[in-house]
Amino acid sequence: MSSTIGTLGEFGLIARITARFPATDDVVLGPGDDAAVVRAPDSRVVATTDLLVEGRHFRRDWSSPRDVGHKAAAQNLADVAAMGARPTALLVGFAAPADLPVAWAEEFSEGLRAECSTAGAAVVGGDIVRSDTLTVAITALGDLRGAPPVRRDGAAPGDLVAVVGDLGLSAAGLALLQAGLADREPTCPAAHRRPAPPYAAGPAAAELGATAMIDVSDGLVQDLGHIAAASNVRVALRGAALRAPAALVEAVGTLARAGAPLRSPLDFMLAGGEDHALAATFPSGTALPSEWTVIGEVVEGTGVTVDGSVPAVAGWDHFG
């Protein structure tokens, strides 16, 4: 019979989990005290938080515990990168039923640890409580290293609009999972389970002079709409510049052949969320690294358009 977190107890579970988290150079004092101590040589700390609720953000029959750990860390660390900062630390709130297997919590922790390692951050503390619904709350911290934060309100007419990272794969993966077709095209479901944000591209974009930047978590149009609103400009996208990855094209074909509602690859790229790519604006003439793709420009006006028209697709809204 497998051990549960209820039989192990709160402090036994804390000890079991925190032993898995190594410190980094940013950590003065990690898990085990009333609070952690993290170095902040810049004197400013970038901070962000997110919730993942079972049945809303993940399903245990679709994602392994390690997948959930990766995703929980990634969606927060990507927000730090989108400010032009380097991720340094995570705080984890973990609410779970007493009958959750200890092995699930351990594997979840391994996913957190691995994603933090990829981003260069460390898990430094958190809290564990009993709950009827499995819920994860993450707070991520970051270091600007003396640079100004890249905000949403700095875009100006004439700027380039560019993106780094894949678009549409996670949403297509979710559609395949919902349709019971995940085994037909595994790349997109894998992207949904474990997004891979381009962490290093955030600080690099800041160094290149990015005027605004955002993590694409709720859909490209919706997230660029936040930049447009904050900057009082229009973001004019070129549909031809948004080239669909081969896996997305294959997934769309699989869904169509199965009779799912028709959606084009472009629809997924414009409205699909949770890829955690980065979208940014740069002064005209900026020489961008090859991983960035220029997809439009900033002009006078409001909102987001694609080839001059307001797109019919929308992004994610928790209360929509």
Backbone bond lengths (Angstrom), bond angles and torsions (degrees), N, CA, C in turn:
res aa  C-N    CA-C-N  psi(-1)  N-CA   C-N-CA  omega(-1)  CA-C   N-CA-C  phi
1 M - - - 1.468 - - 1.536 109.34 -
2 S 1.346 116.74 129.68 1.451 119.96 -176.94 1.521 110.58 -74.27
3 S 1.322 116.06 146.67 1.457 122.11 178.04 1.517 109.99 -73.70
4 T 1.328 116.36 144.17 1.466 121.33 176.66 1.523 109.54 -110.73
5 I 1.325 115.65 163.57 1.458 118.23 179.76 1.524 110.95 -69.14
6 G 1.346 116.46 -23.29 1.460 119.92 176.62 1.512 111.61 -66.92
7 T 1.336 117.58 -41.73 1.462 120.77 179.72 1.528 111.30 -75.30
8 L 1.322 117.00 -31.50 1.466 120.12 179.04 1.521 111.26 -72.81
9 G 1.338 116.72 -35.70 1.460 120.93 179.82 1.516 112.65 90.21
10 E 1.337 115.00 158.85 1.463 120.81 -175.81 1.520 112.31 -57.40
11 F 1.338 116.89 -50.33 1.457 119.17 -172.70 1.525 111.51 -76.87
12 G 1.315 115.99 -29.57 1.462 118.94 173.57 1.514 111.25 -65.52
13 L 1.349 116.38 -40.37 1.454 120.28 178.61 1.527 110.80 -67.48
14 I 1.335 116.79 -42.19 1.465 120.05 178.24 1.526 110.36 -58.75
15 A 1.323 116.34 -45.79 1.461 119.75 -179.78 1.524 111.13 -63.13
16 R 1.328 116.46 -41.05 1.460 120.99 -178.86 1.527 111.26 -64.23
17 I 1.323 116.19 -39.85 1.460 120.38 -175.94 1.520 111.91 -79.64
18 T 1.330 117.21 -46.88 1.466 118.60 -173.87 1.522 112.46 -65.82
19 A 1.313 117.09 -22.55 1.460 119.63 177.30 1.521 112.12 -64.38
20 R 1.335 116.32 -16.46 1.462 120.87 -177.94 1.528 113.16 -87.42
21 F 1.312 117.70 -8.32 1.461 120.15 -171.59 1.523 111.54 -105.32
22 P 1.321 118.44 106.15 1.463 120.44 176.37 1.517 111.02 -75.30
23 A 1.316 116.15 156.19 1.463 121.06 176.73 1.523 109.89 -85.44
24 T 1.320 116.07 164.66 1.460 122.64 172.56 1.524 108.03 -122.52
25 D 1.311 116.51 178.69 1.465 120.08 -179.63 1.528 112.39 -63.95
26 D 1.350 117.12 -19.69 1.457 119.94 179.92 1.521 112.78 -78.32
27 V 1.329 117.43 -14.64 1.462 121.67 -172.49 1.529 110.83 -96.86
28 V 1.328 116.79 119.24 1.459 122.13 173.93 1.521 109.54 -85.59
29 L 1.334 116.26 -43.31 1.458 122.53 -179.73 1.516 108.21 -142.06
30 G 1.322 116.76 119.33 1.448 121.46 -177.69 1.515 112.73 -95.38
31 P 1.340 117.23 -152.88 1.463 120.95 -176.46 1.528 112.23 -59.73
32 G 1.350 115.55 146.85 1.450 120.56 174.07 1.513 114.89 125.50
33 D 1.317 117.83 -13.37 1.459 120.90 178.02 1.528 108.87 -114.84
34 D 1.346 117.19 -173.19 1.457 119.79 -179.75 1.522 111.82 -64.72
35 A 1.306 116.76 -30.57 1.462 121.87 178.27 1.522 108.39 -154.24
36 A 1.309 115.52 159.24 1.457 120.69 176.66 1.518 109.91 -87.88
37 V 1.313 115.83 162.02 1.459 122.10 174.99 1.527 107.31 -125.83
38 V 1.331 115.64 121.54 1.460 121.65 -177.27 1.518 108.27 -121.26
39 R 1.318 116.68 134.54 1.458 119.98 178.88 1.523 110.81 -62.65
40 A 1.329 116.23 143.17 1.465 122.10 176.35 1.523 108.19 -137.33
41 P 1.335 116.69 69.91 1.469 119.80 -175.25 1.521 113.41 -61.54
42 D 1.336 116.90 -22.62 1.455 121.34 -179.20 1.534 111.83 -78.01
43 S 1.337 116.89 -17.17 1.467 126.56 -174.69 1.525 112.48 76.17
44 R 1.317 117.62 -4.98 1.473 122.44 172.40 1.520 108.26 -119.25
45 V 1.328 116.92 148.93 1.460 121.70 178.39 1.520 109.00 -126.21
46 V 1.310 117.16 126.45 1.459 121.74 171.85 1.524 107.52 -80.24
47 A 1.316 118.56 131.32 1.462 122.10 -176.93 1.521 110.12 -136.52
48 T 1.326 116.04 139.93 1.462 121.52 178.43 1.516 109.02 -150.50
49 T 1.316 117.55 157.82 1.463 120.47 -179.33 1.517 110.56 -144.90
50 D 1.331 115.31 152.00 1.462 122.25 -179.95 1.518 109.99 -148.88
51 L 1.322 115.57 156.08 1.463 122.69 175.54 1.518 110.23 -116.09
52 L 1.326 116.58 144.10 1.456 122.37 168.97 1.527 107.32 -125.98
53 V 1.325 115.99 122.85 1.460 121.68 -178.00 1.523 108.60 -116.16
54 E 1.322 115.58 130.25 1.468 119.14 179.28 1.525 110.07 -59.27
55 G 1.321 115.38 135.92 1.452 121.41 -178.64 1.511 112.79 90.36
56 R 1.326 116.20 -17.67 1.469 121.12 178.19 1.522 110.68 -110.43
57 H 1.331 116.74 -43.92 1.457 121.18 -177.56 1.523 113.42 -112.27
58 F 1.293 116.76 -19.32 1.467 120.22 177.41 1.523 109.40 -157.13
59 R 1.323 115.03 158.24 1.463 122.01 174.48 1.517 108.53 -128.18
60 R 1.324 115.57 133.84 1.461 118.69 -177.62 1.516 113.22 -68.13
61 D 1.332 117.76 -20.34 1.466 119.07 176.83 1.524 111.53 -83.69
62 W 1.327 117.80 -10.69 1.469 121.78 177.93 1.523 112.05 -105.49
63 S 1.315 117.60 -30.20 1.456 121.73 -174.02 1.521 110.33 -125.59
64 S 1.319 115.81 139.24 1.457 120.24 175.03 1.525 109.06 -74.29
65 P 1.346 117.59 162.70 1.465 118.59 176.79 1.524 112.25 -58.57
66 R 1.341 116.09 -35.82 1.463 119.30 178.11 1.530 110.72 -65.26
67 D 1.339 116.38 -39.09 1.464 119.85 176.04 1.523 110.93 -57.98
68 V 1.326 116.46 -46.28 1.466 120.54 -177.79 1.526 110.35 -63.11
69 G 1.335 117.16 -38.34 1.453 120.34 177.19 1.516 112.30 -63.58
70 H 1.333 116.01 -45.22 1.466 120.17 177.10 1.530 110.44 -58.22
71 K 1.339 115.84 -48.18 1.462 120.41 -175.54 1.528 111.33 -65.22
72 A 1.333 116.59 -42.17 1.467 120.32 -179.24 1.524 111.19 -60.41
73 A 1.327 116.02 -42.38 1.461 119.10 178.92 1.519 111.19 -71.75
74 A 1.323 117.01 -44.24 1.468 121.32 -173.19 1.522 112.21 -61.21
75 Q 1.330 117.88 -43.41 1.459 118.56 -173.84 1.527 112.02 -69.14
76 N 1.320 117.04 -21.95 1.462 120.04 176.19 1.518 112.08 -89.24
77 L 1.310 117.02 -42.24 1.459 120.63 179.00 1.528 110.97 -63.59
78 A 1.347 116.58 -31.68 1.462 120.03 177.44 1.519 111.28 -65.15
79 D 1.324 117.40 -35.26 1.469 120.37 177.54 1.526 111.26 -64.90
80 V 1.326 116.71 -36.55 1.466 120.27 176.71 1.527 109.53 -64.33
81 A 1.341 116.32 -46.66 1.465 120.52 179.63 1.521 111.26 -60.78
82 A 1.341 116.80 -34.78 1.463 120.87 -178.70 1.525 112.50 -67.66
83 M 1.317 117.65 -16.12 1.462 121.20 174.43 1.522 111.71 -88.59
84 G 1.343 115.96 -0.52 1.452 120.40 -176.39 1.510 113.00 84.72
85 A 1.333 116.60 15.44 1.462 121.28 -174.97 1.527 111.61 -105.34
86 R 1.312 114.32 163.13 1.460 121.72 175.97 1.528 108.51 -96.73
87 P 1.342 119.11 123.89 1.459 120.40 178.87 1.525 111.51 -62.19
88 T 1.337 116.05 138.51 1.464 120.06 180.00 1.525 113.42 -121.41
89 A 1.328 118.58 -39.99 1.464 119.25 -171.31 1.518 112.02 -153.23
90 L 1.347 114.96 154.83 1.464 122.76 174.10 1.516 109.49 -125.74
91 L 1.336 115.99 142.31 1.459 123.92 166.91 1.519 107.11 -114.89
92 V 1.331 116.73 135.47 1.464 121.19 -170.39 1.519 110.90 -122.22
93 G 1.331 116.66 121.38 1.449 122.14 169.27 1.514 108.58 -98.65
94 F 1.325 116.92 127.62 1.473 121.56 -173.48 1.521 108.38 -128.66
95 A 1.343 116.52 111.28 1.463 122.26 178.49 1.520 108.06 -114.36
96 A 1.335 117.60 125.77 1.461 119.96 -172.25 1.520 111.82 -150.16
97 P 1.339 116.59 154.04 1.465 120.06 173.93 1.525 110.90 -65.19
98 A 1.326 116.76 151.81 1.467 120.69 -177.72 1.517 112.74 -64.89
99 D 1.349 116.67 -24.05 1.463 118.97 -177.56 1.532 113.26 -88.97
100 L 1.334 117.64 7.82 1.460 119.86 176.34 1.527 108.82 -66.23
101 P 1.326 118.09 130.29 1.472 119.42 179.59 1.524 111.62 -62.28
102 V 1.310 115.52 141.37 1.465 120.41 176.47 1.521 109.97 -58.47
103 A 1.330 116.18 -37.03 1.469 120.00 -179.25 1.524 111.38 -59.80
104 W 1.348 117.21 -34.13 1.466 119.76 178.03 1.530 109.74 -64.60
105 A 1.327 116.79 -46.47 1.461 120.29 -179.62 1.528 110.96 -63.34
106 E 1.324 116.96 -38.27 1.461 120.15 179.56 1.526 111.29 -65.69
107 E 1.326 116.79 -44.66 1.469 120.23 -179.90 1.525 110.83 -67.32
108 F 1.331 117.13 -37.39 1.463 120.92 174.32 1.533 109.92 -58.33
109 S 1.310 116.26 -44.29 1.462 120.79 179.59 1.520 111.27 -62.96
110 E 1.327 117.01 -36.33 1.460 120.15 177.69 1.527 110.79 -64.02
111 G 1.335 116.74 -37.87 1.459 120.05 176.57 1.519 111.35 -64.21
112 L 1.331 116.94 -43.67 1.464 121.02 175.80 1.528 110.70 -57.84
113 R 1.344 115.09 -48.62 1.464 119.53 -176.87 1.523 111.04 -61.25
114 A 1.328 117.00 -43.62 1.456 120.58 -177.10 1.526 111.62 -65.76
115 E 1.346 117.43 -42.09 1.460 119.77 -179.65 1.523 110.74 -68.82
116 C 1.323 117.23 -37.97 1.458 120.07 175.84 1.523 110.65 -62.43
117 S 1.316 116.55 -39.95 1.456 120.32 178.22 1.525 111.00 -60.46
118 T 1.339 116.32 -41.52 1.459 120.73 178.39 1.521 111.39 -61.19
119 A 1.329 116.14 -39.72 1.465 120.95 -176.88 1.527 113.34 -86.75
120 G 1.336 117.56 -12.40 1.451 120.86 -178.34 1.511 114.24 86.08
121 A 1.335 117.11 20.11 1.464 122.12 -178.40 1.527 110.20 -109.03
122 A 1.329 116.19 177.56 1.458 122.11 178.72 1.519 109.88 -137.57
123 V 1.328 116.83 148.36 1.464 121.35 170.69 1.521 107.40 -83.34
124 V 1.340 117.26 122.02 1.467 120.06 -172.45 1.526 113.81 -114.55
125 G 1.334 118.22 -2.89 1.453 119.07 179.10 1.514 111.76 161.53
126 G 1.342 115.60 -169.05 1.460 120.10 -179.33 1.510 111.49 156.26
127 D 1.328 115.82 -149.99 1.459 121.22 -177.30 1.516 108.42 -153.46
128 I 1.332 115.99 151.49 1.463 122.35 177.71 1.521 108.01 -129.65
129 V 1.339 116.75 128.80 1.462 121.25 177.71 1.526 109.85 -137.53
130 R 1.308 115.19 162.42 1.460 121.65 175.72 1.519 109.58 -84.64
131 S 1.333 116.42 138.91 1.460 121.29 -178.81 1.517 109.16 -154.88
132 D 1.321 116.80 149.88 1.462 120.28 175.97 1.522 111.74 -70.57
133 T 1.340 116.73 -25.81 1.463 122.01 -178.17 1.514 109.56 -114.94
134 L 1.313 116.48 128.51 1.461 120.80 177.43 1.528 109.12 -67.52
135 T 1.323 116.07 118.53 1.459 122.20 -175.33 1.528 109.61 -137.81
136 V 1.307 115.24 139.27 1.464 120.94 178.82 1.530 108.27 -123.53
137 A 1.315 116.91 128.32 1.463 122.41 176.06 1.522 108.10 -118.44
138 I 1.314 115.88 123.80 1.463 121.21 -176.93 1.524 110.27 -116.95
139 T 1.316 116.52 134.59 1.457 122.39 168.33 1.522 107.50 -116.41
140 A 1.321 116.79 126.47 1.459 121.95 -179.99 1.521 110.03 -113.32
141 L 1.318 115.73 143.65 1.458 122.75 179.01 1.523 109.49 -119.36
142 G 1.338 115.54 153.70 1.449 119.23 -179.84 1.511 112.51 -149.11
143 D 1.326 115.15 165.41 1.460 123.47 -175.79 1.526 109.53 -119.64
144 L 1.321 116.62 125.17 1.467 121.67 -179.95 1.525 113.00 -82.74
145 R 1.323 117.59 -12.82 1.472 123.15 177.84 1.533 112.64 52.66
146 G 1.320 114.74 44.00 1.456 119.83 174.30 1.516 115.58 85.90
147 A 1.321 117.98 -7.72 1.461 121.03 -178.04 1.521 110.41 -91.43
148 P 1.324 118.78 155.70 1.469 119.98 174.18 1.526 109.85 -70.95
149 P 1.322 118.82 149.38 1.469 120.07 176.13 1.523 110.50 -66.49
150 V 1.314 116.21 146.50 1.470 120.34 174.32 1.525 106.64 -89.64
151 R 1.322 116.07 110.49 1.460 121.56 -174.41 1.523 110.89 -96.43
152 R 1.327 115.56 -176.14 1.464 120.98 178.74 1.524 112.82 -89.84
153 D 1.313 116.97 -11.49 1.467 119.32 -168.85 1.529 113.96 -104.24
154 G 1.339 117.88 18.51 1.452 119.41 -175.83 1.514 115.91 -104.32
155 A 1.330 118.62 -0.30 1.465 120.91 -178.41 1.520 110.55 -69.52
156 A 1.334 116.44 142.92 1.465 121.49 -178.88 1.517 110.03 -136.62
157 P 1.329 117.43 150.94 1.467 120.09 177.96 1.530 110.96 -52.12
158 G 1.317 115.01 135.79 1.455 121.74 -176.49 1.507 113.76 100.96
159 D 1.350 117.07 -18.50 1.463 119.96 178.69 1.531 111.17 -66.30
160 L 1.332 115.57 151.41 1.457 122.04 169.47 1.522 109.03 -80.36
161 V 1.330 116.22 150.67 1.465 122.11 171.20 1.522 107.14 -114.12
162 A 1.321 116.83 126.44 1.459 120.34 -176.31 1.520 109.95 -138.67
163 V 1.332 114.93 160.38 1.459 121.27 -179.23 1.517 109.08 -136.55
164 V 1.330 115.16 147.31 1.459 121.12 174.17 1.529 107.61 -130.50
165 G 1.326 116.01 133.42 1.459 120.79 -175.42 1.513 110.44 105.76
166 D 1.331 115.75 163.91 1.460 120.65 -178.38 1.523 111.49 -78.38
167 L 1.322 115.37 151.10 1.458 122.23 176.42 1.531 109.42 -123.42
168 G 1.316 116.04 140.05 1.453 121.18 172.70 1.509 115.86 89.43
169 L 1.328 118.78 -16.19 1.463 120.27 -175.37 1.526 111.85 -66.86
170 S 1.326 117.14 -44.60 1.461 119.91 -177.22 1.527 111.15 -64.01
171 A 1.334 116.88 -44.65 1.472 119.47 -179.80 1.518 111.25 -64.56
172 A 1.337 117.25 -39.17 1.459 120.02 176.80 1.521 110.46 -66.48
173 G 1.327 116.30 -36.92 1.454 119.71 176.65 1.513 112.07 -63.09
174 L 1.336 116.40 -40.77 1.466 120.03 176.44 1.523 110.58 -62.66
175 A 1.327 117.02 -42.63 1.468 120.34 178.94 1.523 110.86 -61.98
176 L 1.320 117.40 -39.41 1.468 120.52 177.63 1.525 111.13 -65.91
177 L 1.313 116.97 -41.56 1.460 120.60 177.76 1.525 111.02 -62.93
178 Q 1.319 116.76 -43.80 1.460 120.96 -179.91 1.525 112.02 -63.92
179 A 1.341 115.68 -30.83 1.460 120.74 -179.24 1.526 112.85 -89.84
180 G 1.331 117.54 -0.72 1.460 120.92 -178.39 1.515 112.72 71.62
181 L 1.341 116.70 29.13 1.465 121.19 -174.75 1.522 112.52 -117.93
182 A 1.323 117.65 18.36 1.459 120.02 -173.58 1.516 112.97 -61.16
183 D 1.334 117.15 -29.05 1.462 119.33 -178.43 1.522 112.40 -76.83
184 R 1.339 118.57 -11.81 1.465 121.78 -179.24 1.525 111.75 -77.29
185 E 1.330 117.22 -31.02 1.462 121.58 -178.21 1.526 106.43 -148.44
186 P 1.341 117.82 94.55 1.469 120.46 -169.75 1.522 115.72 -76.33
187 T 1.325 119.17 -19.59 1.460 120.37 -173.90 1.525 111.96 -64.03
188 C 1.327 116.97 -46.10 1.467 120.03 -177.43 1.527 112.83 -67.83
189 P 1.348 119.82 -45.00 1.462 118.36 174.81 1.532 112.44 -59.21
190 A 1.339 116.96 -36.14 1.469 119.71 177.72 1.526 110.63 -64.24
191 A 1.337 117.01 -37.72 1.464 120.79 178.33 1.524 110.90 -67.50
192 H 1.331 117.12 -33.12 1.462 120.37 177.09 1.521 110.64 -69.75
193 R 1.316 115.99 -41.05 1.467 119.81 -177.67 1.527 111.91 -71.98
194 R 1.335 115.84 -39.58 1.462 120.50 -176.68 1.527 110.39 -134.88
195 P 1.313 118.15 85.14 1.472 119.41 176.35 1.529 110.19 -62.86
196 A 1.326 115.02 153.83 1.469 120.31 -177.60 1.534 109.55 -125.97
197 P 1.317 118.05 79.14 1.476 119.90 -178.76 1.532 111.43 -63.06
198 P 1.318 117.11 145.25 1.471 120.81 176.51 1.529 110.29 -83.63
199 Y 1.332 116.66 75.46 1.462 121.06 -170.77 1.528 113.27 -54.35
200 A 1.319 116.45 -46.99 1.465 119.52 -174.55 1.518 112.23 -66.03
201 A 1.336 117.12 -23.12 1.464 120.10 -177.89 1.522 112.38 -68.55
202 G 1.341 117.90 -24.13 1.463 120.03 -179.75 1.522 112.14 -65.95
203 P 1.341 117.62 -59.66 1.467 118.23 176.68 1.525 112.92 -60.17
204 A 1.339 116.57 -34.51 1.472 119.18 178.50 1.526 110.70 -64.26
205 A 1.330 117.21 -38.79 1.463 120.87 178.08 1.524 110.67 -64.10
206 A 1.322 116.01 -38.74 1.470 119.72 177.32 1.521 110.16 -60.77
207 E 1.320 116.77 -42.53 1.463 120.72 179.82 1.531 111.38 -65.78
208 L 1.331 116.38 -29.65 1.462 120.90 179.04 1.533 112.33 -78.87
209 G 1.335 116.64 -6.41 1.451 120.03 178.30 1.509 114.93 95.57
210 A 1.346 118.12 24.43 1.464 120.81 177.79 1.524 109.95 -51.23
211 T 1.320 116.24 133.87 1.461 120.76 -178.19 1.523 112.52 -92.52
212 A 1.332 116.78 -22.65 1.465 122.84 175.80 1.521 107.25 -157.57
213 M 1.321 116.54 153.15 1.469 118.99 -179.95 1.516 108.95 -157.72
214 I 1.352 115.13 153.35 1.459 120.89 -178.84 1.519 109.77 -154.24
215 D 1.311 116.00 148.19 1.455 123.21 173.22 1.532 108.10 -81.55
216 V 1.329 117.35 128.35 1.462 120.39 -178.90 1.526 108.36 -84.46
217 S 1.320 115.15 90.37 1.467 121.33 -178.64 1.524 112.76 -110.51
218 D 1.327 117.75 -26.70 1.467 121.48 -176.84 1.521 113.27 -113.16
219 G 1.326 117.90 7.73 1.463 121.79 -178.05 1.516 110.23 116.89
220 L 1.336 116.91 139.54 1.460 121.17 -174.76 1.526 112.12 -58.60
221 V 1.331 117.99 -47.04 1.461 120.30 -178.06 1.526 110.92 -63.71
222 Q 1.319 115.80 -45.26 1.462 118.41 -178.01 1.523 111.20 -65.83
223 D 1.332 117.23 -42.89 1.458 119.75 -177.64 1.526 112.01 -71.26
224 L 1.330 117.54 -40.55 1.462 118.86 174.39 1.528 110.72 -65.71
225 G 1.334 116.18 -26.67 1.464 119.67 174.53 1.519 112.07 -62.01
226 H 1.331 116.99 -31.74 1.468 120.03 176.65 1.528 110.15 -66.79
227 I 1.344 116.27 -40.88 1.462 119.50 176.80 1.523 110.00 -64.28
228 A 1.350 116.35 -44.65 1.469 120.17 -179.46 1.527 110.93 -59.50
229 A 1.328 116.69 -44.10 1.465 120.10 -178.33 1.530 111.52 -67.88
230 A 1.332 116.08 -44.03 1.462 119.31 -178.00 1.529 111.69 -68.14
231 S 1.341 116.84 -30.66 1.465 121.00 -176.39 1.521 113.45 -97.54
232 N 1.350 117.10 -4.08 1.469 121.82 -178.72 1.528 111.62 57.72
233 V 1.333 115.64 49.14 1.460 121.89 -179.56 1.533 108.75 -139.47
234 R 1.335 115.21 175.15 1.465 120.80 171.07 1.518 108.51 -110.56
235 V 1.308 116.35 137.04 1.459 122.18 174.28 1.529 107.00 -99.14
236 A 1.324 115.39 113.62 1.464 121.80 -176.93 1.522 109.12 -102.86
237 L 1.332 115.90 106.98 1.460 121.38 -179.19 1.521 110.98 -92.63
238 R 1.335 115.71 151.32 1.458 122.54 174.48 1.519 108.42 -107.77
239 G 1.332 115.97 116.39 1.454 120.27 -176.87 1.519 113.14 -57.11
240 A 1.332 117.70 -38.48 1.467 121.36 -177.54 1.519 111.82 -65.93
241 A 1.331 117.45 -22.46 1.461 120.30 -179.65 1.524 112.18 -78.94
242 L 1.325 116.45 -16.27 1.462 121.09 179.96 1.525 108.55 -91.15
243 R 1.309 115.68 87.92 1.462 121.61 -177.04 1.517 109.63 -88.41
244 A 1.311 115.60 124.11 1.458 120.51 -175.86 1.525 111.32 -75.01
245 P 1.341 117.90 134.40 1.464 120.63 173.18 1.527 110.15 -60.16
246 A 1.325 116.88 151.42 1.462 121.29 -178.37 1.525 111.55 -58.21
247 A 1.323 117.31 -38.72 1.467 120.39 -179.43 1.521 110.99 -63.70
248 L 1.336 117.68 -34.98 1.463 120.74 178.27 1.519 110.55 -68.09
249 V 1.316 117.15 -42.94 1.470 120.83 177.96 1.520 110.15 -60.36
250 E 1.321 115.86 -42.84 1.471 119.87 179.41 1.523 111.05 -64.88
251 A 1.327 116.83 -41.66 1.461 120.40 179.82 1.516 111.56 -63.56
252 V 1.335 117.13 -41.99 1.465 120.98 178.52 1.517 110.39 -62.05
253 G 1.331 117.42 -41.08 1.461 120.82 177.33 1.513 111.50 -63.63
254 T 1.325 117.31 -41.67 1.465 121.39 178.78 1.523 110.93 -61.97
255 L 1.321 116.72 -43.65 1.460 120.67 179.18 1.524 111.32 -64.89
256 A 1.330 116.77 -41.48 1.471 120.57 -179.62 1.519 111.06 -64.12
257 R 1.328 116.33 -43.83 1.478 119.54 -179.36 1.516 111.78 -65.48
258 A 1.343 117.13 -25.28 1.465 120.89 179.41 1.521 111.86 -87.26
259 G 1.334 117.41 -0.78 1.454 120.80 177.65 1.503 114.91 86.41
260 A 1.343 117.75 14.88 1.463 120.41 177.23 1.521 109.75 -69.45
261 P 1.332 118.24 158.61 1.470 120.29 177.28 1.528 110.78 -53.58
262 L 1.318 116.25 136.19 1.457 120.90 -174.60 1.520 111.34 -69.26
263 R 1.318 115.18 126.55 1.454 122.34 173.37 1.520 107.18 -140.58
264 S 1.297 116.97 137.52 1.458 120.75 -179.94 1.518 109.95 -84.71
265 P 1.345 117.93 161.06 1.471 119.51 173.40 1.531 112.05 -54.73
266 L 1.343 117.06 -38.07 1.451 119.98 179.85 1.521 111.14 -63.72
267 D 1.341 117.17 -37.97 1.468 120.07 177.45 1.527 110.70 -57.96
268 F 1.342 115.84 -44.95 1.464 119.55 179.88 1.526 110.44 -64.46
269 M 1.333 117.76 -38.79 1.453 120.97 -178.42 1.526 112.05 -69.23
270 L 1.326 116.47 -33.98 1.457 120.55 -178.71 1.523 113.08 -80.88
271 A 1.324 117.03 -35.65 1.465 120.29 -171.24 1.519 114.41 -114.91
272 G 1.329 117.64 -14.38 1.460 119.86 -178.37 1.515 111.24 -74.12
273 G 1.313 116.78 141.35 1.457 121.20 179.43 1.507 112.28 -115.51
274 E 1.324 115.99 -176.22 1.462 126.14 174.37 1.521 114.61 68.99
275 D 1.339 117.85 16.54 1.466 118.55 168.30 1.524 109.70 -80.45
276 H 1.326 115.97 -28.69 1.468 123.16 -178.58 1.528 111.81 59.44
277 A 1.343 114.56 38.53 1.454 120.07 164.44 1.524 108.18 -70.08
278 L 1.324 117.26 170.88 1.456 121.41 175.85 1.523 109.11 -114.84
279 A 1.319 116.37 133.61 1.462 122.31 174.55 1.525 107.38 -116.05
280 A 1.334 115.83 136.55 1.457 119.27 -175.91 1.517 110.93 -147.05
281 T 1.312 115.04 161.00 1.460 121.33 173.53 1.524 108.34 -113.49
282 F 1.335 115.38 145.06 1.463 122.04 -176.96 1.525 109.21 -136.45
283 P 1.321 117.32 150.45 1.465 118.95 175.17 1.526 110.94 -56.89
284 S 1.312 116.01 143.61 1.465 121.22 178.70 1.526 110.08 -54.65
285 G 1.326 115.30 136.86 1.455 120.28 179.43 1.509 114.45 91.20
286 T 1.341 117.76 -4.80 1.460 120.10 177.73 1.529 109.94 -62.36
287 A 1.308 117.28 129.93 1.470 122.03 177.32 1.520 108.17 -84.04
288 L 1.325 116.46 104.71 1.456 120.97 -175.97 1.522 111.20 -90.73
289 P 1.336 117.57 146.28 1.470 120.74 174.38 1.528 110.58 -60.41
290 S 1.325 115.98 160.16 1.465 121.16 -172.86 1.519 113.55 -62.76
291 E 1.342 117.86 -24.70 1.464 118.51 -178.51 1.527 112.88 -72.47
292 W 1.329 117.55 -16.85 1.461 121.09 177.05 1.532 109.81 -87.07
293 T 1.325 116.77 140.94 1.461 122.58 176.57 1.523 109.09 -118.59
294 V 1.315 116.50 123.41 1.465 120.45 176.88 1.522 108.44 -76.17
295 I 1.333 117.03 124.63 1.464 121.23 -174.36 1.525 112.67 -120.69
296 G 1.322 118.18 2.11 1.460 119.41 179.49 1.506 111.21 170.04
297 E 1.328 114.85 -161.66 1.452 120.33 179.77 1.531 109.74 -147.06
298 V 1.319 114.46 164.12 1.457 121.67 176.92 1.526 107.95 -95.36
299 V 1.333 115.99 132.55 1.465 120.97 -178.90 1.527 109.02 -133.90
300 E 1.324 116.14 174.79 1.467 120.74 174.81 1.528 109.53 -66.62
301 G 1.314 116.44 146.38 1.460 120.19 176.84 1.511 111.79 128.03
302 T 1.331 115.70 -155.74 1.458 121.27 -178.64 1.518 109.99 -139.28
303 G 1.324 115.51 157.43 1.455 120.96 172.57 1.517 114.54 78.68
304 V 1.333 114.29 -163.97 1.468 122.62 -179.47 1.516 108.25 -127.47
305 T 1.320 116.14 133.22 1.463 120.62 175.91 1.525 109.33 -126.06
306 V 1.326 115.01 155.72 1.460 122.23 174.18 1.517 106.69 -122.99
307 D 1.318 116.12 117.54 1.472 122.02 -176.11 1.526 111.32 52.81
308 G 1.319 115.42 37.48 1.458 121.53 174.30 1.507 115.77 89.37
309 S 1.334 117.94 -6.99 1.472 121.05 -178.13 1.522 111.08 -117.08
310 V 1.315 115.59 151.51 1.464 120.32 175.40 1.522 108.31 -73.48
311 P 1.323 119.42 123.52 1.469 120.80 -177.32 1.519 111.55 -66.44
312 A 1.337 114.42 147.82 1.463 119.88 -178.77 1.518 112.08 -79.33
313 V 1.338 117.08 -19.74 1.459 120.19 -176.46 1.524 109.92 -86.81
314 A 1.318 115.56 152.32 1.462 121.43 178.99 1.519 108.74 -125.53
315 G 1.320 116.22 167.30 1.452 120.64 179.69 1.514 111.73 -95.02
316 W 1.331 115.32 -160.43 1.456 123.01 -174.10 1.523 111.23 -84.26
317 D 1.316 115.78 138.31 1.463 122.89 174.67 1.524 107.30 -139.34
318 H 1.333 117.89 117.30 1.464 121.07 -176.64 1.530 113.10 -58.74
319 F 1.317 116.88 -26.35 1.454 119.62 -177.74 1.522 111.81 -114.31
320 G 1.348 115.45 13.04 1.451 120.04 179.94 1.508 113.89 -83.28
